[in-house]
Amino acid sequence: MQWWSVILIPVIGAFIGWITNLIAVKAIFKPYQPVRIFGLPWAIQGVVPKRRAELARSIGQVVEKELLKVEDLIDQMKSPEIFNKIVQSASDSIRCMVVDRIPAWVPTTVRMVILEMMGDMLNKQMPQVISQIVDQAGHSVIEKVKLAQLVEDRMNAYDIRHLEKIILSVAARELKHIEMIGGVLGFIIGLVQVAIVYLAT
């Protein structure tokens, strides 16, 4: 075996492995539209564009069932931090509405007494009122809001190029690793071929 074959065969194997995985990665999105080659009966299209509707539906179902359940969102609203903010916001809004509607001729002392009484009432009643509203609204939201459908519609509404940018912004490093692994495996296969030829001779 010539010495240059020992070097060339692994290098060619590495190149073939790298270019194969590069094409496979590119084929995830490209071509965006079906392309027919030499009048063949089938068309070439990227995996994501071709199966976009199916992928959007599957992702929507996974999000709704596993990642972001509507019930979890409602439970989060009942957490002390968020619940207290809702109560405070509602109380402040009611207080402002009352202040705006008190006639200007009402003495300041009377105005202060009204606001103080109202503040005590809001502090006592508002948590219970908000809790009832969250429970009632929560049941309605669970029945009517279809989170899977919302996710599916949003993904289908994205331009495919924008969707590609989103995915690449998350997985660009991993996809690059796939390309490099193809080169490494191709190089190793080339070395194995050299070893087999060497042992055979």
N, C-alpha and C positions, 0 to 999 in steps of 0.2 A: 504493500500500500504506500502510495506517495505521501510525503509529509504534509503536503498542502491539503490532501484529502482529510487528514486528521483535524485540521483547523476548519476547512470549508464546510464539511458536512454538519457539524454542530452549529456553525454560524447560520447556515441556510435553514436548519431546523428551528433555530431561535427566531429567525425572521418570519418563517411560515407560521409558527405558533403565535407570535405577536400580531401579525397582520390578520390572522384568522379571528383572534379575540377582539381586535380593534373593529373589524367589520361587524362582528356579533354585537358589540356595544353600540355602534352607530345604528345598527338595524333595529334597536329598541325603539327609535323615534323616526328614522328616515328609511325610505322616503315618506313624506307626509301624506301624499296622495298616491293612489294606486298607479303603478307604472308597468306597462306591458312591453316586453322585450321581444323583438323580432316576430311580432304577431302571434306569440304563444297564447294559448287559451287561458292561462292564469296570470295574475298580476302580482307584482312585488310591492309590499307596503310595510312600513314600520309596525312593530308589534303593538305599541301603545295606540297609534292612530287607528289601526285596524280593529282593535278590540276595546276601543275607548269606552263605549257605552257599557260593556260588560264589566270592565275594570271599575268604572265609576259606581256602578250598582253594587259591586262586591265591597268596595272600600266604604261606601255609605252604610252598608249593613254591618260591617265590622266596627265602624265608629259608633253606631247606635247600640250595638249589642255588647261590645267589649270595652270601648274606650271612653265614650261620653254619653252615658245614659241620661235621659231626661230626668229620671228620678234622682240621679246624683246631683243634677243642677238644682233641683228643688231643695234637696237636703242641704246643699251648700248655702242656699239663701237663708236657711234656718240656723246656720252657724252663728254663734254669739256676735262675732265681729261684724258680719254683713247684716244680720238681723238688727243689731243696735243702730247701724248706720241708716237702715231703712226707716226705723222708728224715729230717729232724730230728724231725718229729712222730712218725713211726713209731718211731724210736730212743728218744725220750723215753718213749713209751708202754710199750715193752718194758722199758726200764730201771726204770720205776715198778713194773711187774708183778713183776719179779725182786726188787726191794727189798722189796716187800710179802710175798714168799714166803720170804725168808731168815729162818730161826728166830731168835727174840730171843736165844737163848743163844750164837749164833755171835759170837766176839770181833770187836770193831770193826776190828782190823787185817786179819783174814781177810775181813770184809765189804768193806773198801776194796779189797783185792786182787781179789776177785771182780768188783766193779763196774768196776775198772780194766781187767781182762782182757775183760770183756764190752763195755766201751766201745770198746776197740781192735777187737774182732771186729765190732761193729756199724758202726764207721767204715769197715771194709774191705769188709764183705759187704752192708750194707744198700743202698747205691746200686745194686748189681747186682740184688739181689732186687726192689727197687722198680721198676727198669727192666723186668724180666721181667713183673712184675705189670701194669704200665701197658700193655705190648705185648699181653699176653694178653687183658686186660680191654678194651683198645682194639678189638681185632678183634671181640670179642663185642658191644661197644657199637655198632660200625658195622653189624653184621648185624641187631641187634635193635631199636635205637633208631630210631624214625621221627620225625625232628624236624618234618617237614612236618605229620604227623598231630597231633603235640603242639600246634603253633601253631594248627592248624585247630580242634582241640577247645577250646583255650583261648578263641579268639575267639568260637566259637559258644556258649560257656558264659557269656560276658559279657552282662549286661543291655544292651539296645540303647541305653538312655539313658547308661549308663556308657561304652559305646563311643563315643558321640557326644561326650561330655565329653573323652575322650582325644584324639580327632581334632581337636576345636576348640581344645584346649590347645596343639596343635602348629601348626595351620593357620589360626587365627582371623584373624591379620593378613592373610594371603594372600586369604582369603575376603572380608574387608572391602574389600580392594583390587579384587576382582572386581566388587563392588557399585558402587564408586566409578567404575570404568572404564565400567560401563554408563551411568552418568550423564553422564560426559564424552563418550562416543561419541554418546549421544542428543542432547546439546547441539550437538555438531559437525554432526550430521545436520540438526538444526533450522536451524542457520546456512546450511547448503547449500541447504535448501529455501527459505529466505528469499531467498538469492542468486538461485536459479532463478526464483522468482516475480518478483523485482525486474527481472531481465534480460528476462523474458518480457513485462513491461509497459512 
